[in-house]
Amino acid sequence: NGIVLLADEVYQRNIYAPNKKFISAKKLACETEGCEDLQLVSFHSTSKGLIGECGRRGGYMELHHIDPYVQAQLYKLVSSGLCSGIAGQVMMSLMVNPPKPGDESYDQFAAEEKAIFDSLVRRSKSLVAGLNKIDGVTCETAEGATYAFPSIIIPEGAIAEAKERNQTPDTLYAISLLEETGICVVPASGFGQKKGRVGFRTTFLPPEDELDRAIDGFGSHHKNFCDRYA
């Protein structure tokens, strides 16, 4: 059917639900009848995911069933641009070829990686629990990646104010949150949320002590915001 599927799979190891696992788009394509010839480009990166080195710019893409001529043009295009910095290339090499059991650095690497993962699990639970304690805020469990998508209930006055400013209600809320607390979130209206829903996307990447302060900031701002437009 001529469709080319682009699969962003950078969070394939950030899975916190014990009964769930990552399944690649390529695996589904190869095992699903009628998709054997699907044109697929999958992406992975060091700047997101478990390795979590935001700012360490390195990544790759795998081309599956892509025309050889198109592959050649893509290779030419990439070759003509700037490559990742040395730090990013080192991180990329470490991600795709990590130390193996018996290697001199394996124990240290495994311990550090486990510490990162365990901390992400704690932070995801802490953020979701903290948001759910705020009156008028509900948030589903974060089972993977590094984000939470809470839904918020705000007064009709805020919705009217947003309309007056030609903004979505969650944009009005996000700007208010930023100005009052310095916390930056992304309005959920940019993700195609259900009509009538108001919410935002936030992350649990900050260090655990900073995340606790941010949760307090979410709570105080939400109360002030609702009181302002009640």
C-alpha positions in Angstrom: 0.0 0.0 0.0 3.0 2.3 -0.2 3.0 3.2 3.5 6.4 3.9 5.2 6.2 3.4 8.9 8.5 5.5 11.2 8.9 3.9 14.6 10.4 5.9 17.4 11.6 3.2 19.8 13.9 5.1 22.1 12.1 4.0 25.3 12.4 0.2 24.6 14.1 -0.5 27.9 12.2 2.0 30.0 9.4 -0.4 30.9 8.4 -0.4 34.6 5.3 -2.7 34.6 6.7 -6.1 35.5 4.1 -7.9 33.4 4.9 -6.0 30.1 7.7 -6.1 27.7 8.9 -4.2 24.6 7.8 -5.5 21.2 9.5 -3.9 18.2 7.6 -2.7 15.2 9.9 -4.8 13.1 8.9 -8.0 15.0 5.2 -7.2 14.5 5.7 -6.5 10.8 7.6 -9.7 10.2 5.1 -11.8 12.1 1.9 -10.2 10.9 0.2 -11.6 7.8 0.1 -8.9 5.1 2.9 -6.8 6.6 5.8 -8.9 5.4 6.9 -6.2 2.9 6.1 -3.2 5.1 8.6 -0.4 4.6 9.9 0.5 8.1 12.4 2.9 9.6 13.1 2.4 13.3 15.0 4.9 15.5 17.0 4.6 18.7 19.0 7.2 20.6 21.3 7.8 23.5 19.7 11.1 24.3 16.6 9.4 25.7 15.8 6.0 27.0 17.4 4.2 29.9 20.9 5.4 29.4 19.3 8.8 30.0 22.2 11.0 28.8 20.1 13.9 27.6 22.5 16.1 25.7 24.7 13.2 24.6 23.6 13.3 21.0 24.0 10.0 19.2 21.5 7.7 17.5 20.8 5.3 14.7 18.1 4.2 12.3 17.5 0.8 10.8 16.0 0.6 7.3 13.8 -2.4 6.7 12.5 -3.1 3.2 13.6 0.4 2.1 14.5 0.7 -1.6 18.3 0.5 -2.1 18.3 3.7 -4.1 16.5 5.5 -1.3 19.0 4.1 1.2 21.9 5.4 -0.9 20.3 8.9 -0.9 19.7 8.9 2.8 23.3 7.8 3.4 24.5 10.6 1.1 22.4 13.1 3.0 23.6 12.0 6.4 27.2 11.9 5.3 27.0 15.5 4.2 25.9 16.8 7.6 27.7 17.1 10.9 28.2 13.9 12.8 27.5 13.3 16.5 30.2 14.6 18.8 32.8 12.3 20.3 30.9 11.9 23.6 27.7 11.0 21.7 29.5 8.4 19.6 31.1 6.9 22.7 27.7 6.7 24.4 26.2 5.2 21.2 28.9 2.5 21.1 28.3 1.7 24.8 24.6 1.4 24.2 24.7 -1.0 21.3 27.7 -3.0 22.6 27.7 -2.8 26.5 30.2 -4.7 28.7 29.5 -8.4 28.9 29.6 -10.7 31.9 33.2 -11.4 32.6 34.5 -8.1 31.3 36.5 -6.0 33.7 33.9 -3.2 33.8 30.7 -5.3 33.7 29.9 -5.3 37.4 30.3 -1.5 37.7 28.3 -1.0 34.5 25.5 -3.3 35.5 25.3 -1.7 39.0 25.1 1.8 37.6 22.5 0.8 35.0 20.4 -0.9 37.6 20.6 2.2 39.9 19.4 4.4 37.0 16.5 2.1 36.3 15.5 1.7 39.9 15.5 5.5 40.4 13.3 6.0 37.3 10.8 3.5 38.8 10.8 5.3 42.1 10.4 8.7 40.4 7.6 7.6 38.2 5.7 6.2 41.2 6.4 9.3 43.3 5.3 11.8 40.6 2.1 9.9 39.8 1.2 9.5 43.5 1.9 13.1 44.2 -0.2 14.3 41.3 -3.1 12.1 42.3 -3.1 13.6 45.8 -3.9 17.0 44.3 -7.7 17.8 44.3 -8.8 18.0 40.7 -5.8 16.2 39.2 -5.8 12.5 38.1 -2.9 10.6 36.5 -2.6 7.1 35.2 0.4 5.0 36.2 3.5 5.6 34.1 4.4 2.1 32.9 7.2 3.2 30.7 9.2 6.1 29.0 9.9 9.2 31.2 6.5 11.0 31.1 3.2 11.4 32.9 0.0 12.7 31.4 -2.2 14.0 34.1 -5.8 15.2 33.5 -6.9 18.3 35.3 -10.3 19.8 36.2 -10.3 23.6 36.0 -13.1 26.2 36.6 -15.3 27.4 33.7 -13.8 30.8 34.3 -10.4 29.5 33.2 -11.9 28.0 30.1 -13.6 31.3 29.2 -10.3 33.2 29.8 -8.5 30.8 27.5 -11.1 31.3 24.8 -10.8 35.1 25.2 -7.0 34.8 24.7 -7.4 32.5 21.8 -5.6 29.7 23.7 -6.4 26.2 24.7 -7.3 25.8 28.4 -4.2 23.7 29.0 -2.0 26.3 27.4 -3.3 28.9 29.7 -2.7 26.5 32.6 0.9 25.6 31.5 1.9 29.3 31.1 0.5 30.1 34.5 2.4 27.2 36.0 5.6 28.3 34.4 5.2 31.9 35.5 4.3 31.0 39.1 6.6 28.1 39.8 9.2 27.9 37.0 7.9 24.4 36.2 7.7 23.8 32.4 5.1 21.3 31.1 3.7 20.7 27.6 -0.1 21.3 27.0 -1.7 18.0 26.2 -3.8 19.6 23.5 -0.7 19.2 21.3 -1.0 15.4 21.6 -4.5 15.0 20.2 -6.3 14.4 23.5 -10.0 13.7 23.7 -12.2 16.7 23.1 -13.1 18.4 26.4 -10.1 16.9 28.3 -7.6 19.3 29.8 -4.1 18.2 30.8 -0.4 18.3 30.3 2.7 16.2 29.8 5.4 16.3 32.4 8.5 14.3 33.1 10.0 12.5 36.1 13.6 13.0 35.0 14.6 15.5 37.7 16.6 14.2 40.6 14.4 12.7 43.3 14.8 15.6 45.8 13.9 18.1 43.1 11.0 16.1 42.0 9.5 16.2 45.5 9.7 20.0 45.4 8.1 20.1 42.0 5.2 18.0 43.2 4.6 20.6 46.0 4.7 23.3 43.3 2.1 21.5 41.2 -0.2 21.3 44.2 0.1 25.0 45.3 -0.2 26.3 41.7 -3.3 24.2 41.0 -5.1 25.5 44.1 -4.1 29.1 43.3 -5.2 28.7 39.6 -8.6 27.3 40.5 -9.1 30.0 43.2 -8.2 32.7 40.6 -10.8 31.6 38.1 -13.5 30.3 40.4 
